[in-house]
Amino acid sequence: MTAQEQRDALTRPLALHDHIQRRLRDAPGELPPRRGHPLPAEPEEAETSLPQSGARAAVEEALSPLPDDPAVLLRRFARLGIRSHHCFTIRSVVADLPLPTREQREAARSLGRQLTRTGTTVPAVTTGIALLARLGEPEDVPYLSALGLLRPFPRQAVRALDPLDRPAAALVWLAAGTRCEELLPLVRALWARDRAAIRTELVALPASALFIGAENARRIMEATRLPALLADHPSDTALLARAGRLLVQLGASRDQGNNLLSYPDALTLYEHVVTRAGILPPDLDDHATLLSLALDLRSGPAALLDWPAGRRAALLESLGRLLTQPRWAAVADSTEGGAEQRLRAGWIRRTGRRPFTGPATKGRLRIEVVAGDLADRGPVETRILIDGLPVVPAFFARGPAETPEHLLDGGLLRARPAPHEVRLAEASCTEGCCGALYVTIRRDGEQVVWDDWRRPLTMPGGREPAPEPPAYRFDAAAYDAEVARAEADRSWSWPARTVARLIKAELTARPGLLARWDALQGWISSGFDDPDTTVVTFSYAPGLAAGNADGIPLQFRWVIPDDGGPPERQAAAALRRLAEEDPKTYGTVCGGSRERAEELGFCWPDGS
C-alpha cells in the first residue's frame, strides 16, 4: 500500500453499519436511545439548489441505470445535489423501479447489500435499505436490524424487515422506532432475549390499553412471539388475559384496522384466547375483554380475516355460551369498584347479548351500532355490513365508522330519489390529514344503489392500492326496513349519551334558544374523559347569531353530570336553563384565544 493509500484509508468515512456495530460493542446490552443512536459526525453537506420539486427527476436519473459499483451511485448523488433531506424521494423512486428480469433483480439486490454494509452516507444507506425492502433475504436481517438502531433508519429498516423476520422488525420498532415509559421493562426483557422476563413484564403491563395503540400491540405480539409463549404456558391465566387485551387493542377501530389484518398469527391467537377462555376466573375486566372480542368477530376487522368455513361463527357461539354462564353474567351486576368499573359494568349489561343475536332483518345490508367499552373509551360507531362483511375496515381502515348521531339521527342512510353523498368514516387524525370514506346513495326503482365511492387510493401504512369498492344493489323494501330498524334502536345508548341526543335535537329544532345569547350550537355528546357526563359546546361573539359577529368567536363548554334521573327529565332541565339563563355564565371558555377572552371579559382556562 502506498503512503497516499494509507492516508486515504485513515481518513475514509466509517461505514454507517460499522459505526452502529461499534456502538453496540461499546455498550453491550444497553437499549438504544429513543429514535436510535445518532449518526457519526459528518462534514457539512454542500449547499444545493436542488428543490424538492425537482428531487424525483434527479433521483430517477441517479438510479437509471442502477450501477454495479456503489461509488458510482455516490458520485451521481453528489453531482445531482441529492442530500439527506431527499430520503423520502429516494425510497419512493426505489419502490417504483422496474426490475422485470431475474438478472436485474439480482443486480439490484447485490447493490442493496453493498450499500447497507459499506455505505457511509444517509442517501446511500437509504437506497440500500429501500432495495432490500423489495429484494431482501434472510441473510440481510442482521444488517437491517443493526441499521435500524441508527437515528434516520428505524422505520425504514422495519419496513424492510417485516417480510423477512417479523420478531426482528418488531424489536427494532419497540427499541428505537417508538418508545413509551410503560413499555420500557418489557422492551428491556426483549432486548436481553430473556423469555422468563418477557412473560413477566408482558403480564405486568398496566391494565389500561389506551397507551399502547394498535400498532404497538401488533409489535408486542410479534416481538414476544405471543402464540408460542401461550403454547409454552397453557395454564397461565394472567398471560391469557393479557393476550386477550392485546388482541382487542389490535383490532381497535379508533386505530388503523389493518394492523389486525396484517398480523399473520391473528387466527392462531383468536383460537388460543377464545378456546381457552373458560379457564379465566370470571371478573369484570376479562368479561369486557371477551365481549369486545365477540363484537370484533361479529362486525369488526376480525370478520375480514381468512377464516375457515364456519369457524368464526363457532368461536362467537363459544363466547356466547361462556358469558351467559351464571358465574360470568353475575360480575356485571356488582355495584362495587370505582367509576371506571361502574362504567364497564353498565356497558356489559347493555351490550352483553348484542354480538350473539342474529340479524334483525334479512337482506344484504346490516347496520349495527357498536359502543365500545366505555372504561377504555371505545368509540361509538355505525358499522355497515354488506353480505356479512364490514365495509369501513375493508375499504378504508383509517378510523372508526361514523357515529349513529351523524348517520342515523339525520336520516343520511335513507335512500331518496335524488342521489346524495354520505360520509361513512373519517380518519382518526381528521379527514384533512388522511381522508375519509364516502359513498353515493340513490334509489333506482325497486332497488337502492351504493356507488361512486370516494376514499384514499391506498390502505394505511403502505403503497398497495386500496380495494376498489363495487357498486352494491339492495332490494329497496328490505333496505328501508333495515335503516328504519337501526334508526329506532337506542338499546346501545347510556343515559348521558341519550341526554346529549335529546338536547341536540331540540337545539337544532329551536335555534333561538341559543341565538338569544348570541351563541351558536357546537359539538354535543357524552364526555370522552367522563362518559357519564353530557358535554354541550357553543360559540359566542357579539352579533354572532345575527350573522355579523364582532371579531373571532370564543368557544364555551358546559358539562352536565348524570344525576341518575330519566334522560328525558335531565334533558328538559338543561333546555330550560338554556332558555332562562345565559349559558356563558355557567359554561367555561374552551377555545379561541386568551386575548379575545380577556377582551370580552371572560377567564381563560388555567394552564393554557
C-alpha positions as CSV (number, residue, x, y, z in Angstrom):
1,M,0.0,0.0,0.0
2,T,1.4,3.4,-1.0
3,A,1.6,6.3,1.6
4,Q,-1.3,8.0,-0.2
5,E,-3.4,4.9,0.0
6,Q,-2.6,4.6,3.8
7,R,-3.7,8.2,4.3
8,D,-6.9,7.6,2.3
9,A,-7.7,4.5,4.4
10,L,-7.2,6.5,7.6
11,T,-9.5,9.4,6.5
12,R,-12.1,7.4,4.7
13,P,-15.5,7.8,6.5
14,L,-16.6,4.9,8.6
15,A,-19.5,2.8,7.1
16,L,-22.7,3.5,9.0
17,H,-23.1,-0.2,9.6
18,D,-19.6,-0.4,11.2
19,H,-20.4,2.7,13.3
20,I,-23.5,1.2,14.8
21,Q,-21.8,-2.2,15.4
22,R,-19.0,-0.3,17.3
23,R,-21.7,1.5,19.4
24,L,-23.3,-1.9,20.3
25,R,-19.9,-3.5,21.2
26,D,-19.1,-0.5,23.4
27,A,-22.3,-0.7,25.4
28,P,-23.4,-4.4,25.3
29,G,-26.9,-5.0,26.5
30,E,-27.8,-1.2,26.6
31,L,-31.0,-0.1,24.9
32,P,-30.6,2.4,22.1
33,P,-32.0,5.9,22.8
34,R,-35.4,6.7,21.6
35,R,-35.4,7.1,17.8
36,G,-32.0,5.4,17.7
37,H,-28.3,6.2,18.1
38,P,-27.1,9.4,16.5
39,L,-25.1,9.3,13.3
40,P,-21.3,9.8,13.4
41,A,-20.2,13.4,12.9
42,E,-20.3,14.2,9.2
43,P,-18.8,17.1,7.2
44,E,-21.4,19.7,6.4
45,E,-23.2,19.0,3.1
46,A,-22.5,21.4,0.4
47,E,-25.3,23.8,-0.3
48,T,-27.6,22.6,-3.0
49,S,-30.1,24.3,-5.2
50,L,-32.0,21.1,-5.9
51,P,-35.6,21.8,-4.7
52,Q,-37.9,19.1,-3.6
53,S,-40.0,19.7,-6.7
54,G,-37.0,18.5,-8.8
55,A,-35.8,15.8,-6.5
56,R,-37.7,12.9,-8.0
57,A,-36.3,13.5,-11.5
58,A,-32.8,13.8,-10.1
59,V,-33.1,10.6,-8.1
60,E,-34.5,8.8,-11.1
61,E,-31.6,10.0,-13.1
62,A,-29.1,8.8,-10.5
63,L,-30.7,5.4,-10.3
64,S,-31.1,4.8,-14.1
65,P,-29.4,2.5,-14.8
66,L,-28.6,1.0,-11.5
67,P,-24.8,0.9,-11.2
68,D,-22.9,-2.1,-10.1
69,D,-20.5,-0.1,-8.0
70,P,-21.8,1.9,-5.0
71,A,-19.1,4.6,-5.6
72,V,-20.7,5.4,-9.0
73,L,-24.0,6.0,-7.3
74,L,-22.4,8.3,-4.7
75,R,-20.8,10.3,-7.4
76,R,-24.2,10.7,-9.1
77,F,-25.8,11.7,-5.9
78,A,-23.1,14.4,-5.3
79,R,-23.3,15.7,-8.9
80,L,-27.1,16.0,-8.8
81,G,-27.3,17.6,-5.4
82,I,-29.1,14.7,-3.7
83,R,-28.7,15.0,0.1
84,S,-30.1,13.5,3.3
85,H,-33.3,15.5,3.2
86,H,-34.2,13.8,-0.1
87,C,-34.5,10.3,1.5
88,F,-38.3,10.1,1.2
89,T,-37.9,10.7,-2.5
90,I,-35.2,8.1,-2.7
91,R,-37.4,5.5,-1.1
92,S,-40.3,6.3,-3.4
93,V,-38.2,6.1,-6.5
94,V,-36.6,2.8,-5.5
95,A,-40.1,1.3,-4.7
96,D,-41.2,2.2,-8.3
97,L,-38.0,0.9,-10.1
98,P,-38.9,-1.5,-12.9
99,L,-37.0,-4.7,-12.3
100,P,-38.7,-7.2,-14.7
101,T,-35.9,-9.7,-15.2
102,R,-34.2,-12.1,-12.7
103,E,-30.8,-10.6,-13.6
104,Q,-31.9,-7.1,-12.9
105,R,-33.3,-8.2,-9.5
106,E,-30.1,-10.0,-8.6
107,A,-28.0,-6.9,-9.5
108,A,-30.3,-4.6,-7.5
109,R,-30.1,-7.0,-4.5
110,S,-26.3,-7.0,-4.8
111,L,-26.2,-3.2,-4.9
112,G,-28.5,-3.0,-1.9
113,R,-26.3,-5.3,0.1
114,Q,-23.2,-3.4,-0.7
115,L,-24.8,-0.1,0.2
116,T,-26.2,-1.3,3.6
117,R,-22.9,-2.9,4.5
118,T,-20.4,-0.3,3.3
119,G,-22.5,2.9,2.8
120,T,-21.1,6.0,4.5
121,T,-23.9,8.5,3.8
122,V,-27.6,8.6,4.6
123,P,-28.7,8.7,1.0
124,A,-26.5,5.7,0.1
125,V,-27.8,3.6,3.0
126,T,-31.3,4.7,2.4
127,T,-31.1,3.4,-1.1
128,G,-29.6,0.1,0.1
129,I,-32.4,-0.4,2.7
130,A,-35.1,0.5,0.1
131,L,-33.7,-2.0,-2.4
132,L,-33.6,-4.7,0.3
133,A,-37.2,-3.8,1.3
134,R,-38.1,-5.2,-2.1
135,L,-35.5,-7.9,-2.6
136,G,-34.0,-8.7,0.8
137,E,-33.4,-12.3,2.0
138,P,-32.9,-13.8,5.5
139,E,-29.1,-13.2,5.3
140,D,-29.8,-9.4,5.3
141,V,-31.7,-9.4,8.6
142,P,-28.7,-8.8,10.9
143,Y,-27.6,-5.8,8.8
144,L,-31.0,-4.3,8.6
145,S,-31.6,-4.8,12.3
146,A,-28.4,-3.0,13.1
147,L,-29.0,-0.1,10.8
148,G,-32.5,0.2,12.3
149,L,-30.9,1.4,15.5
150,L,-29.4,4.5,13.9
151,R,-31.5,7.7,14.1
152,P,-32.6,8.1,10.4
153,F,-33.4,4.5,9.8
154,P,-35.7,2.7,12.3
155,R,-38.9,2.9,10.3
156,Q,-37.1,2.2,7.0
157,A,-35.4,-0.8,8.4
158,V,-38.7,-2.1,10.0
159,R,-40.4,-1.9,6.5
160,A,-37.5,-3.9,5.1
161,L,-37.5,-6.5,7.9
162,D,-41.3,-7.1,8.1
163,P,-41.4,-9.6,5.2
164,L,-38.2,-11.3,6.3
165,D,-38.3,-11.5,10.1
166,R,-41.3,-10.0,12.0
167,P,-39.9,-10.5,15.5
168,A,-36.7,-8.7,14.5
169,A,-38.7,-5.9,12.9
170,A,-40.9,-5.6,16.0
171,L,-37.8,-5.4,18.3
172,V,-36.4,-2.6,16.2
173,W,-39.7,-0.8,16.3
174,L,-40.1,-1.1,20.0
175,A,-36.5,-0.4,20.9
176,A,-35.8,2.5,18.6
177,G,-38.8,3.4,16.4
178,T,-41.2,4.1,19.2
179,R,-41.0,4.1,23.0
180,C,-43.2,4.9,25.9
181,E,-42.3,4.7,29.6
182,E,-44.9,2.0,30.3
183,L,-43.3,-0.4,27.7
184,L,-39.6,0.0,28.9
185,P,-39.5,-3.0,31.2
186,L,-40.9,-5.2,28.5
187,V,-38.5,-3.8,25.9
188,R,-35.5,-4.4,28.2
189,A,-36.6,-8.0,28.6
190,L,-37.0,-8.4,24.8
191,W,-33.6,-6.8,24.2
192,A,-32.0,-9.3,26.7
193,R,-33.9,-12.1,25.0
194,D,-34.9,-13.4,28.4
195,R,-38.1,-15.4,27.8
196,A,-39.0,-15.7,31.5
197,A,-38.6,-11.9,32.0
198,I,-40.6,-11.3,28.7
199,R,-43.5,-13.3,30.1
200,T,-43.3,-11.5,33.5
201,E,-43.1,-8.0,32.0
202,L,-45.8,-8.7,29.4
203,V,-48.3,-9.7,32.2
204,A,-47.2,-6.7,34.3
205,L,-48.2,-4.1,31.6
206,P,-50.7,-1.6,33.0
207,A,-54.3,-2.7,32.8
208,S,-55.3,0.2,30.6
209,A,-54.6,-0.4,26.9
210,L,-55.1,3.2,25.9
211,F,-51.4,4.0,25.9
212,I,-50.5,1.0,23.6
213,G,-52.3,1.7,20.3
214,A,-52.9,-0.9,17.6
215,E,-49.5,-0.8,16.0
216,N,-47.6,-1.2,19.3
217,A,-50.0,-4.0,20.2
218,R,-49.0,-5.8,17.0
219,R,-45.3,-5.2,17.5
220,I,-45.6,-6.5,21.1
221,M,-47.3,-9.7,19.8
222,E,-44.6,-10.2,17.1
223,A,-41.6,-9.4,19.3
224,T,-42.8,-11.7,22.2
225,R,-43.8,-14.4,19.8
226,L,-47.1,-14.4,21.7
227,P,-48.7,-17.6,20.3
228,A,-45.6,-19.6,21.1
229,L,-45.5,-18.0,24.6
230,L,-49.1,-19.1,25.2
231,A,-48.3,-22.6,24.0
232,D,-45.5,-22.8,26.5
233,H,-47.8,-21.7,29.3
234,P,-51.1,-23.4,28.6
235,S,-52.5,-22.8,32.1
236,D,-51.3,-19.3,32.7
237,T,-54.5,-17.3,33.1
238,A,-52.7,-13.9,33.6
239,L,-50.8,-14.4,30.3
240,L,-54.1,-15.5,28.5
241,A,-55.9,-12.4,29.8
242,R,-53.1,-10.1,28.6
243,A,-53.2,-11.8,25.2
244,G,-56.9,-11.1,25.0
245,R,-56.5,-7.5,25.9
246,L,-53.7,-7.1,23.3
247,L,-56.0,-8.7,20.7
248,V,-58.8,-6.3,21.5
249,Q,-56.3,-3.4,21.1
250,L,-55.0,-4.8,17.8
251,G,-58.5,-4.6,16.3
252,A,-59.5,-1.3,17.8
253,S,-61.3,0.7,15.2
254,R,-60.1,4.0,16.6
255,D,-56.7,3.0,15.2
256,Q,-55.7,1.6,11.8
257,G,-57.8,-1.6,11.4
258,N,-55.3,-3.1,9.0
259,N,-52.9,-3.9,11.9
260,L,-55.1,-6.9,12.7
261,L,-55.3,-7.9,9.1
262,S,-51.5,-7.7,8.6
263,Y,-50.7,-9.8,11.7
264,P,-50.1,-13.3,10.3
265,D,-50.9,-15.1,13.6
266,A,-54.2,-13.4,14.2
267,L,-56.3,-16.6,13.6
268,T,-54.0,-18.6,15.9
269,L,-54.2,-16.0,18.6
270,Y,-58.1,-15.9,18.4
271,E,-58.1,-19.7,18.7
272,H,-55.8,-19.6,21.8
273,V,-57.8,-16.9,23.6
274,V,-61.3,-18.0,22.8
275,T,-61.0,-21.8,23.1
276,R,-59.2,-21.4,26.5
277,A,-61.3,-18.5,27.8
278,G,-63.1,-20.9,30.2
279,I,-60.0,-21.2,32.4
280,L,-60.1,-17.5,33.2
281,P,-61.5,-16.6,36.6
282,P,-64.7,-14.5,36.0
283,D,-64.1,-10.8,36.6
284,L,-65.3,-7.6,35.1
285,D,-62.1,-6.9,33.1
286,D,-62.0,-10.3,31.5
287,H,-65.7,-10.2,30.8
288,A,-65.2,-6.9,29.0
289,T,-62.2,-8.3,27.0
290,L,-64.2,-11.3,25.8
291,L,-67.2,-9.2,25.0
292,S,-65.0,-6.8,23.0
293,L,-63.5,-9.8,21.1
294,A,-67.1,-11.0,20.3
295,L,-68.0,-7.6,18.9
296,D,-64.9,-7.6,16.7
297,L,-65.6,-11.1,15.5
298,R,-69.1,-10.2,14.6
299,S,-68.7,-6.9,12.9
300,G,-65.2,-5.5,13.3
301,P,-61.9,-6.0,11.3
302,A,-61.7,-9.6,12.7
303,A,-64.6,-10.5,10.4
304,L,-62.3,-9.9,7.4
305,L,-59.7,-12.5,8.4
306,D,-59.4,-15.6,6.3
307,W,-61.5,-17.8,8.5
308,P,-62.1,-21.5,7.6
309,A,-65.7,-22.1,6.8
310,G,-67.9,-21.8,9.9
311,R,-65.0,-21.2,12.3
312,R,-65.8,-17.5,13.1
313,A,-69.4,-18.4,13.9
314,A,-68.2,-21.3,16.1
315,L,-65.9,-19.0,18.2
316,L,-68.7,-16.5,18.6
317,E,-71.1,-19.2,19.7
318,S,-68.5,-20.4,22.2
319,L,-68.1,-16.9,23.7
320,G,-71.8,-16.5,23.9
321,R,-72.2,-19.7,25.9
322,L,-69.4,-18.8,28.3
323,L,-70.6,-15.3,29.0
324,T,-74.1,-16.4,29.7
325,Q,-73.0,-18.8,32.4
326,P,-74.2,-17.5,35.8
327,R,-70.6,-17.1,37.2
328,W,-69.8,-14.7,34.3
329,A,-73.1,-13.0,34.0
330,A,-73.0,-12.1,37.7
331,V,-69.9,-10.0,37.5
332,A,-71.7,-7.2,35.6
333,D,-74.3,-6.9,38.4
334,S,-71.8,-5.8,41.0
335,T,-72.0,-2.2,42.2
336,E,-68.6,-2.3,43.8
337,G,-65.5,-0.6,42.5
338,G,-64.7,2.9,41.2
339,A,-66.2,5.0,38.4
340,E,-64.3,3.1,35.7
341,Q,-65.6,-0.3,36.9
342,R,-69.2,1.0,37.1
343,L,-68.9,2.3,33.5
344,R,-67.6,-1.1,32.4
345,A,-70.4,-2.9,34.3
346,G,-73.1,-0.8,32.7
347,W,-71.6,-1.3,29.3
348,I,-71.6,-5.0,29.7
349,R,-75.2,-5.0,30.9
350,R,-76.3,-3.0,27.8
351,T,-74.1,-4.8,25.3
352,G,-73.8,-8.3,26.6
353,R,-76.1,-10.1,24.2
354,R,-75.7,-7.8,21.1
355,P,-73.0,-9.8,19.3
356,F,-74.7,-13.1,19.9
357,T,-78.1,-12.4,18.4
358,G,-78.9,-12.9,14.8
359,P,-79.6,-10.1,12.3
360,A,-82.9,-8.3,13.0
361,T,-83.7,-8.2,9.3
362,K,-82.8,-10.4,6.3
363,G,-81.0,-9.0,3.3
364,R,-77.6,-7.9,2.1
365,L,-77.4,-4.9,4.4
366,R,-77.0,-4.9,8.1
367,I,-76.5,-1.9,10.3
368,E,-75.0,-2.4,13.8
369,V,-74.4,0.4,16.2
370,V,-71.5,-0.7,18.4
371,A,-70.5,1.2,21.5
372,G,-67.0,0.2,22.6
373,D,-66.0,-0.5,26.2
374,L,-66.6,2.9,28.0
375,A,-63.8,2.2,30.5
376,D,-61.4,2.0,27.6
377,R,-63.0,5.0,25.9
378,G,-64.1,2.8,23.0
379,P,-65.8,4.7,20.1
380,V,-69.5,4.6,19.2
381,E,-69.8,3.7,15.6
382,T,-72.3,2.7,13.0
383,R,-70.9,-0.4,11.4
384,I,-72.2,-1.1,7.9
385,L,-72.1,-4.8,6.9
386,I,-72.8,-5.9,3.3
387,D,-73.1,-9.6,2.8
388,G,-71.8,-10.1,6.3
389,L,-68.6,-8.2,5.9
390,P,-67.8,-4.7,7.5
391,V,-67.4,-2.0,4.8
392,V,-65.2,0.5,6.7
393,P,-62.3,-1.7,7.6
394,A,-62.5,-3.5,4.2
395,F,-62.1,-0.3,2.1
396,F,-60.7,2.3,4.4
397,A,-59.2,1.1,7.8
398,R,-58.1,4.6,8.9
399,G,-60.6,5.2,11.7
400,P,-63.9,4.1,13.1
401,A,-67.2,4.3,11.2
402,E,-69.3,7.5,11.8
403,T,-71.5,7.8,14.8
404,P,-75.2,6.9,14.8
405,E,-75.9,10.6,15.6
406,H,-74.3,11.5,12.3
407,L,-75.6,8.7,10.1
408,L,-78.9,7.6,11.6
409,D,-80.3,10.6,13.5
410,G,-80.2,12.8,10.4
411,G,-81.5,10.1,8.1
412,L,-78.4,10.1,5.9
413,L,-78.6,6.4,5.1
414,R,-82.2,6.8,3.7
415,A,-82.5,6.3,0.0
416,R,-84.1,9.2,-1.8
417,P,-85.0,9.7,-5.5
418,A,-82.1,12.2,-5.9
419,P,-78.5,10.8,-5.3
420,H,-76.8,12.1,-2.2
421,E,-73.2,11.5,-0.9
422,V,-72.7,10.2,2.6
423,R,-69.5,10.1,4.6
424,L,-69.3,6.6,6.3
425,A,-66.0,7.1,8.1
426,E,-63.3,9.7,8.8
427,A,-59.6,9.1,9.5
428,S,-58.9,9.2,13.2
429,C,-56.4,12.1,12.6
430,T,-59.2,14.0,10.6
431,E,-60.2,13.9,7.0
432,G,-57.9,16.7,6.1
433,C,-54.9,14.6,7.1
434,C,-55.7,11.0,5.9
435,G,-59.0,11.2,4.2
436,A,-62.5,9.7,4.6
437,L,-64.8,7.1,3.0
438,Y,-67.8,8.4,1.0
439,V,-70.5,6.6,-0.9
440,T,-73.4,8.0,-3.1
441,I,-76.8,6.5,-2.2
442,R,-79.7,6.6,-4.7
443,R,-83.0,4.9,-5.3
444,D,-83.4,3.2,-8.6
445,G,-86.9,1.8,-8.9
446,E,-87.3,-1.2,-6.7
447,Q,-83.6,-1.1,-5.8
448,V,-81.2,1.1,-3.7
449,V,-77.8,1.6,-5.2
450,W,-74.5,2.4,-3.4
451,D,-71.8,3.5,-5.9
452,D,-69.4,6.4,-6.8
453,W,-67.2,5.6,-3.8
454,R,-64.6,8.1,-2.7
455,R,-61.7,7.2,-0.4
456,P,-57.8,7.3,-0.2
457,L,-56.2,5.3,-3.0
458,T,-54.0,3.3,-0.7
459,M,-54.6,1.4,2.6
460,P,-52.8,2.9,5.6
461,G,-49.1,2.1,6.2
462,G,-48.2,1.1,2.6
463,R,-48.3,1.8,-1.1
464,E,-50.5,-1.0,-2.1
465,P,-53.7,0.2,-3.8
466,A,-56.9,0.0,-1.6
467,P,-59.5,-2.5,-2.8
468,E,-62.0,-0.9,-5.2
469,P,-65.5,-1.0,-3.7
470,P,-68.0,-2.3,-6.2
471,A,-71.5,-0.9,-6.8
472,Y,-73.9,-2.5,-4.4
473,R,-77.6,-3.0,-5.2
474,F,-80.2,-3.7,-2.4
475,D,-83.8,-4.6,-2.5
476,A,-85.5,-1.3,-1.7
477,A,-88.1,-2.7,0.7
478,A,-85.5,-4.7,2.7
479,Y,-83.1,-1.7,2.7
480,D,-85.7,0.7,4.0
481,A,-86.7,-1.7,6.8
482,E,-83.1,-2.2,7.9
483,V,-82.4,1.6,8.0
484,A,-85.7,2.2,9.9
485,R,-84.9,-0.5,12.4
486,A,-81.4,0.9,13.0
487,E,-82.7,4.5,13.4
488,A,-85.2,3.3,16.1
489,D,-82.8,1.2,18.0
490,R,-81.4,3.0,21.1
491,S,-80.6,0.0,23.2
492,W,-76.8,0.7,22.7
493,S,-77.0,4.1,24.4
494,W,-76.5,5.1,28.0
495,P,-78.1,8.0,30.0
496,A,-75.6,10.8,29.3
497,R,-75.4,9.9,25.6
498,T,-79.2,10.0,25.4
499,V,-79.4,13.3,27.2
500,A,-76.9,14.7,24.7
501,R,-79.1,13.4,21.8
502,L,-82.2,15.0,23.2
503,I,-80.6,18.3,23.8
504,K,-79.0,18.4,20.3
505,A,-82.3,17.5,18.6
506,E,-84.1,20.3,20.5
507,L,-81.5,23.0,19.8
508,T,-81.4,22.0,16.2
509,A,-85.2,22.4,16.0
510,R,-85.2,25.6,18.1
511,P,-82.0,27.6,17.3
512,G,-83.5,30.6,19.0
513,L,-82.7,29.0,22.4
514,L,-79.0,29.8,21.9
515,A,-79.4,32.7,19.4
516,R,-80.9,34.9,22.1
517,W,-77.5,34.8,23.9
518,D,-75.6,35.5,20.6
519,A,-74.5,31.8,20.7
520,L,-74.4,29.1,18.0
521,Q,-74.6,25.4,18.7
522,G,-71.4,23.3,18.6
523,W,-70.5,19.7,19.4
524,I,-72.8,18.0,21.8
525,S,-72.3,14.4,23.1
526,S,-71.2,12.4,26.1
527,G,-67.9,13.3,27.5
528,F,-64.8,11.4,26.4
529,D,-62.9,11.6,29.6
530,D,-66.1,11.0,31.6
531,P,-68.7,9.2,29.6
532,D,-71.2,9.7,32.4
533,T,-71.4,13.5,31.6
534,T,-73.1,15.3,28.8
535,V,-71.0,18.0,27.1
536,V,-72.6,20.9,25.3
537,T,-70.4,23.3,23.4
538,F,-71.3,26.6,21.7
539,S,-69.6,29.6,20.1
540,Y,-70.1,33.2,21.2
541,A,-69.3,36.7,19.9
542,P,-71.3,39.9,19.9
543,G,-73.5,39.8,16.8
544,L,-72.8,36.1,16.0
545,A,-76.4,35.0,16.0
546,A,-77.3,37.7,13.5
547,G,-74.5,36.7,11.2
548,N,-72.3,39.8,11.7
549,A,-70.0,38.7,14.5
550,D,-67.8,41.4,16.0
551,G,-64.5,39.6,16.0
552,I,-63.4,36.0,16.3
553,P,-65.8,33.9,18.4
554,L,-64.9,32.2,21.7
555,Q,-65.9,28.5,22.3
556,F,-67.6,27.5,25.5
557,R,-68.1,24.1,27.2
558,W,-70.9,23.2,29.6
559,V,-70.6,19.8,31.4
560,I,-73.8,18.2,32.7
561,P,-73.3,15.3,35.2
562,D,-75.7,12.4,35.1
563,D,-77.9,12.8,38.2
564,G,-79.4,9.4,37.9
565,G,-82.8,10.6,36.8
566,P,-84.6,9.7,33.5
567,P,-82.7,11.2,30.5
568,E,-85.8,12.9,29.3
569,R,-86.1,14.8,32.6
570,Q,-82.4,15.7,32.6
571,A,-82.5,17.0,29.0
572,A,-85.7,19.1,29.7
573,A,-84.0,20.7,32.8
574,A,-80.9,21.5,30.7
575,L,-83.0,23.1,27.9
576,R,-85.0,25.2,30.5
577,R,-81.7,26.5,31.9
578,L,-80.5,27.4,28.4
579,A,-83.7,29.2,27.8
580,E,-83.7,31.2,31.0
581,E,-80.0,31.7,31.9
582,D,-77.2,33.0,29.8
583,P,-75.0,29.8,29.2
584,K,-71.9,32.0,29.2
585,T,-72.4,32.4,33.0
586,Y,-72.1,28.7,33.7
587,G,-70.2,27.4,30.7
588,T,-66.4,27.7,30.6
589,V,-64.2,29.0,27.8
590,C,-62.5,26.2,25.9
591,G,-61.4,27.7,22.7
592,G,-60.4,30.9,20.9
593,S,-57.6,33.0,22.4
594,R,-56.6,34.4,25.7
595,E,-56.6,37.9,24.3
596,R,-60.1,37.5,22.9
597,A,-61.4,36.1,26.2
598,E,-59.9,39.0,28.2
599,E,-61.3,41.5,25.6
600,L,-64.8,40.0,26.1
601,G,-64.5,39.8,29.9
602,F,-64.1,36.0,30.3
603,C,-61.4,34.0,32.1
604,W,-59.1,31.9,30.0
605,P,-58.6,28.3,31.2
606,D,-55.7,27.9,33.6
607,G,-52.6,26.1,32.2
608,S,-53.5,27.0,28.6
